[in-house]
């Protein structure tokens, strides 16, 4: 009889351990391809931070034809990384995204121009051709032009908008006087292509008073009503922020982890290590909790679109501290 009870107890313990160790699946959709911009998530996966909180995380790279709001709306992800302008525009159009964490504290977006174009200040944009990213990335630019009172339909008093691919060819080939760049990526592509910093003039969106929040974590509002999902997201955010802290403290090693996860083999060690250093400047000081003042500033920028603003009214319920508070 004692043997029976001992066996039963051992079986119960075994079942309990199996249940405790069962990992819940989470799918994360990135905004762009595998690169140091997303190092915190790759670090969290590689270092076992997700496993520590019983999560099995699948990281799906993005690309030029992948819109995170569409992916999550179609059930292809549990959580997505998106820029706030895109997320708020999507919310107004019916995809009820909610910001549950904000790992990026600052904006890395810039407009980089050739000095030989004669551009010295934003007032000189008139009559020029400017490269702009679309797929939701155009909203900060359009708000900026609206603030300046510069039309975007061409002409001597306006700007001609060149729908920019995700490269810097237009400025190298003089198809555009300026192109969209990030502090951590395309700017350095221009430098690596042969132009020097002295050949360029850069306008950071933050310095122009039109910066908007980038790279936040978003989920669908209805999903947050499920306590089990909310708990899973809290664990995901906790592990992800641990990954970002590790990345800042181990910059080169974090970049190497990104390279190991680049299935395309397109990234280089030099570029990713440099990118990681720049990314760390944008995440420094963030514990993942969205500052309501940053949200309000982003909304004010998006509403300042003149007759055609990015959003028509201040969103309600577009962010929540419930998940990050639980994670912290």
FILO-623575 format. One record per residue (C-alpha): residue in one letter; z, y, x. Coordinates in steps of 0.001 Angstrom, whole numbers, padded with zeros to 6 digits, always signed. Each point is the difference from the previous one (the first is absolute). Layout:
FILO-623575
aZYX;...
//
This chain:
FILO-623575
x+000000+000000+000000;x+000883+002375+002846;x-003362-000763+001558;x-001727+000863-003275;x+001780+003339-000325;x-000661+000814+003652;x-003686-000704-000463;x-000091+002059-003169;x+001717+002890+001745;x-002409-000173+002914;x-002936-000003-002423;x+001400+003032-001805;x+000432+001858+003271;x-003536-000927+000999;x-001412+001260-003284;x+002023+003185+000262;x-001278+000636+003513;x-003565-000620-001102;x+000376+002472-002858;x+001643+002573+002283;x-002780-000322+002547;x-002827+000136-002518;x-002129+002971+000904;x-001472+002211-002685;x-003596+001069+000424;x-000889+003684+000354;x-003518+001345+000517;x-000393+003380+001680;x-003336+001825-000142;x-000600+002379+002901;x-001876+003274-000406;x-002219-000687+002993;x-000866-002630+002593;x+002534-001679+002264;x+001242+002659+002430;x+003204+001600+001278;x+000135+002178-003107;x+001535-003078-001653;x+001960-001329+002967;x+003349-000071-001801;x-001220-002657-002414;x-001600-002186+002651;x+003151+000285+002112;x+002190-000972-002962;x-002150-003071-000563;x-000299-000972+003682;x+003696+000510+000780;x+001175-001939-003033;x+001548+002972-001795;x-001659-001036-003256;x+001152-003577+000403;x+003550+001260+000509;x-000094+001287-003579;x-001768-003099-001354;x-003450+001536-000329;x-003400-001429+000896;x-002157+003094+000396;x-003793-000038+000040;x-001539+003150+001481;x-003506+000759-001241;x-002037+002410+002153;x-001889+002775-001728;x-003414+001464+000697;x-002532+002596-001107;x-000690-001761-003293;x+003594-000908-000841;x+002050+002342-002207;x+003676-001065-000116;x+000552+001305-003565;x-002869-002163-001241;x+001330-003009+001884;x+003490+000216-001486;x-001354+000789-003477;x-002059-003177+000209;x+002984-002116+001026;x-001116-000382+003617;x+003240+001324+001508;x+003677+000498-000828;x+000324+003173+002046;x-002554+002316+001602;x-000101+002702+002637;x-001674+003178-001170;x+000002+003732+000546;x+001855+001902-002693;x-003016+002070-001164;x-001943-003186-000697;x+002995-001659-001654;x+000722+002977-002274;x-003658+000382-000949;x-000095-003713-000842;x+003184+000329-002045;x-001522+002776-002087;x-003037-002205-000579;x+002126-002851-001355;x+001122-002050+003019;x+003744+000670-000180;x+000920-000101+003676;x+003555+000767+001082;x+001055+000944+003525;x+002923-002261+000973;x+000202+000956+003688;x-001471+002572+002384;x-000031-001253+003614;x-002237+002894+001145;x+001847+003326+000124;x-002857+002170+001276;x-003761+000328-000473;x-002443-000860+002760;x-003067+001431-001719;x-002151+002598+001756;x-003405+001631-000121;x-001468-000077+003499;x-002800+002454+000848;x-002296+000681+002920;x+000778+003316+001677;x-003699+000581+000548;x-000349+000243-003795;x+001652+003406+000185;x+002933-001083-002158;x+003256+001660+001043;x+001891+000025-003286;x-000368-001437-003523;x-001766+003208-001022;x-002888-001112+002211;x-000600-003143-002077;x-002330+001918-002293;x-003600-001069+000447;x+001031-003034+002040;x-000326-003760-000578;x+003283-001873-000109;x+000427-003758+000098;x+002372-001268-002695;x+001317-003468-000797;x-000171-001082-003605;x+001478-003009-001902;x+003092+002083-000818;x+000300+001607+003434;x-001933+003107-001036;x+002771+001437-002173;x+001949+001878+002720;x-003259+001529+001265;x-001091+001154-003448;x+003413+001553-000608;x-000204+001802+003337;x-003431+001450-000756;x+001219+001088-003429;x+002954+001760+001621;x-002402+001777+002359;x-002306+000901-002875;x-002942-001701+001694;x-002475-001864-002270;x-000991-003511+001041;x-003539+000067-001347;x-001662+001594+003024;x-001524+003424+000466;x+000904+002784+002413;x+003367+000625-001658;x+000867-003645-000429;x+000101-003204+001998;x-002384-002921-000069;x+001976-003212-000348;x-001348-002950+001959;x+001282-003271-001379;x+001406-001309+003247;x+000030-003663+000883;x+003021-001340+001779;x-001249+001031+003427;x-000542+003254+001904;x-003783-000185+000479;x-000719+003211-001984;x+001833+002214+002488;x-001355-001831+003022;x-003569+000261-001278;x+000509+003577-001273;x-000684-001014-003592;x+003240+001752-000957;x+001905+002869+001529;x+003336-001651-000820;x+001157-003475-001001;x+003110-001507-001509;x+002292-001595+002566;x+003493-001417+000302;x+002297+000905+002869;x+000294-003682+000830;x-003583-001200-000363;x-003283+001881-000408;x+001001+002967+002167;x+000329-002381+002943;x-003302-001631-000860;x-001621+003400+000533;x+001762+000376+003346;x-000979-003514+001070;x-003614+000775-000956;x-000168+002755+002608;x+001146+003280-001526;x+003115+001562+001505;x+002871+001728-001786;x-001412+003283+001338;x-003210-000681-001936;x+001898-000238-003269;x+002172+001974-002361;x+002249-001869-002416;x+001545+001068-003285;x+002967-002124-001049;x+000476-000129-003742;x+003744+000455+000477;x-000588+003278+001841;x-002254+001199-002829;x+002668-000533-002651;x-001968-002700-001799;x+001485-003147+001495;x+000561-002875-002390;x+001975-003192+000415;x-001777-002961+001567;x+000646-003745+000310;x+002578-000618-002699;x+000814-003328-001654;x-001054-000233-003649;x+000453-002541-002786;x-000925-000064-003678;x+002556+001658-002254;x+000214-002893-002474;x+000873-002406+002810;x+003144+001976+000863;x+001450-000896-003385;x+000395-003573+001244;x+003348-000284+001880;x-001301-002929+002062;x-003031+001986+001135;x+002145+003043+000788;x+002308-002153+002111;x-002966-001481+001845;x-001400+003455+000711;x+003380+001212+001275;x+000039-002847+002498;x-003601+000731+000946;x+000736+003684+000618;x+003141-000794+001992;x-001869-002374+002317;x-002977+002353+000278;x+002153+002948+001074;x+001641-002278+002557;x-003503-000701+001271;x-000734+003720+000299;x+003216+000609+001928;x-000893-002809+002417;x-003505+001438+000409;x+001361+003410+001001;x+002373-001590+002501;x-002648-002359+001414;x-003225+001962-000258;x-002291-002003+002298;x+001342-003353-001197;x-000574+001060-003609;x-003593+000949+000803;x-000477-003400+001627;x+001214-001704-003185;x-002605+001974-001966;x-002696-001139+002432;x+001059-003619-000438;x-000513+000379-003753;x-003404+001682+000239;x-002302-002779-001139;x-003085+002121+000667;x+000776+000556+003662;x-001315+003545-000415;x+003112+001790+001215;x+000796+000701+003656;x+003319+000037+001799;x-000486+003586+001188;x-000763+001327-003469;x+002750-001922-001809;x+002717+000867+002497;x-000959+003654-000195;x-000161-000207-003794;x+003451-001563-000116;x+001465+002916+001932;x-001550+002480-002430;x+001051-002001-003058;x+003589-000029+001233;x-000029+003804-000186;x-000884-000201-003693;x+002656-002573-000939;x+002796+001453+002158;x+002954+001175-002059;x-000962-001968-003095;x+002344-002617-001442;x-002598-000797-002636;x+001481+002236-002691;x-002451+002482-001503;x+001245+003581+000159;x-000544+001523-003470;x-000958+003263+001730;x-002876-001808+001736;x-001121-001360-003353;x+000146+003455-001597;x-001979+001524+002876;x-002684-002658-000348;x-000212+000531-003748;x-000236+003784+000424;x-002871-000477+002455;x-001845-002306-002356;x+000476+002309-002967;x-001449+002941+001909;x-003545-001142-000532;x-001165+002990-002031;x-002168-001024-002935;x-000173-003591+001229;x+003431-001037+001331;x+000604-003524+001298;x+002635-000558-002694;x+000461+002001-003186;x+003802-000031-000266;x+003098-000953+001943;x+000462-003773-000227;x+003148-001445-001528;x+001386-003286+001302;x-002360-000126+002989;x+002790-000803+002458;x+003291-001850-000050;x+002930-000289+002398;x+001287-003147-001721;x-001687-002389+002419;x+000724+001873+003240;x+003630+000569-001048;x+000381-003722-000567;x-001727-000722+003306;x+002300+002381+001891;
//
